[in-house]
Amino acid sequence: MQIADTTPILSLPDHTQLPESDGTFVKNFQEHPQSILLTTSIQPLLDTRHPDGHYAIGQDCGIYWRLTEPPERGAEAPDWFYVPDVPPLLDGQMRRSYVMWKEIIAPLIVIEFVSGDGSEERDRTSPLSSEAAKAGKFWVYEQAIRAPFYAIYEVENAAVEVYELVANCYQQCSPNDRGHYPIAPLGVELGIWQGRFGNQILPWLRWWDSAGVLLPTGNERAEQERQRAERGEQQAQLERQRAEQERQRAETERQQKEVERQRREQLEAFLRSQGFDPDHLPE
């Protein structure tokens, strides 16, 4: 007789069972606008690339890469990241975090916004180190999460570093002639743009397409559409003015012809009154 195995099956927690925040504050007032700027400008491109809507964008959301106690020690929360080909909802619920042991696709790109000196974002400390209290961010993104691209953005230095995963290690990328960093799988470039977003004029991190054309935000697209409509109205007004000028010219010609006709009739009537045939005048 076989005795049934009553050993409980270990069930790993999912995004609904793990903390969605570690309780830390956002580091400065620029971070949320910067995340919004990145998202709103690339969203139309992602909607085109994913007509089924299967992609996820995280903004200061946790990526759980290992199970620890407390759970937050096994997570990193990039300021911005993008994951292709995953449903935006899980079992009809909004994602609270991204749990690597429940997913099969790593984020394509993770971005960190530097607030201090950048040492935290460049920390390569391995969790296997005897002195490691926590794995360094750089090591986690490179060796655990294995995101193909990692960007470190420093607003105070108006700079961005981009790393690409090559042979299981991050290699720092070189900018192109425009000073941008191509993210080839997305068909975009990442770089620094100096200008106003919201009420702040700063060196912002932004996307360009592969031809170097800046990807506009929702407000910029609306403004471009307004300007196009305004130019269209101006063109239509010019067409109306040209049509009116043509009508007036034709009317002037018609009036001139009418005056000439009346003069001719008056002359012919006078000649007849004097006994001459207007059609057979002597030479």
C-alpha positions, 0 to 999 in steps of 0.5 A, a space after each residue: 500500500 502506497 502512502 500519499 505524500 502530504 508534504 506541502 508544495 512550496 508556493 512562491 509569492 506573486 505581485 499581490 503578496 509582496 510589498 509594493 513599496 519600501 517606504 522610501 521617499 522620492 528623492 526630488 521634485 524632478 523625478 516624477 516629471 522625468 518619468 512622465 516625460 519618458 513615458 508619454 513621449 514613447 507611448 505612441 511608439 510602443 502602442 504601434 509596436 504592441 497593437 495588442 497592448 502587451 507591454 509594461 512600463 514601471 515608474 519607481 516600481 519594484 522588480 523582485 529578483 530573489 526571495 528574501 526576508 524582509 522581501 524588500 531586500 530582494 527587490 530593486 525599484 528602477 525609476 523607469 523601466 520597460 518590459 515588452 510582450 507582457 500583459 499590462 494586467 495579471 489575472 485582471 489585476 493591476 500590476 503592483 510589482 514585477 516578480 521575476 520568478 513569475 515572469 519569463 521576460 526581463 525588462 528591456 531597459 532599466 533607468 536610474 535617476 541619480 540623486 547623490 553621487 551616483 555610487 549607488 547606481 554604479 555599485 557592483 557589489 555581489 550578494 555573495 560577498 562576505 561584506 555585502 549587506 545588500 547586492 549593488 544595483 549595477 550587479 542586480 541589473 547586470 547579473 540577476 535581472 539581466 536587463 539588456 540595457 541599463 541607463 544612469 541619468 544625472 540631471 545635475 551633470 546633464 549626462 547619461 551613461 548607457 550600458 548594454 549587456 554583452 556576453 553576460 556583462 555590461 559594456 558602456 556604450 558610446 554616443 553617436 554623432 548626435 550625442 545620443 545612445 541608440 537602443 536598437 531593439 526599440 528603434 530609438 535613441 536616448 539622450 539629453 535635451 535642454 528645455 522646459 517641461 512643466 514649469 522646470 527648465 532642465 537637462 531632461 532625459 528624452 527619446 529620439 527616433 532612429 533618424 534623430 527626430 525628438 519624440 514629442 510628449 502628449 502636450 507637444 503633440 497637441 501643440 504640433 497639431 494646433 500649429 498644423 491646424 493653424 498653418 492649414 487655416 492660414 493656407 486656406 485663408 490665403 487660398 480664399 484671398 487668392 480666389 477673391 482677388 481672381 474674382 475681383 480681377 475677373 469682375 474688373 475685366 467684365 466691367 471694362 468690357 461692358 464699358 467698352 461695349 457701351 461706348 461702342 454702342 453709343 458711337 454706333 448710334 451716333 454714326 447712324 444719327 449722322 447718316 453713316 453705316 457703322 459697319 461700312 465706314 469710308 476709309 
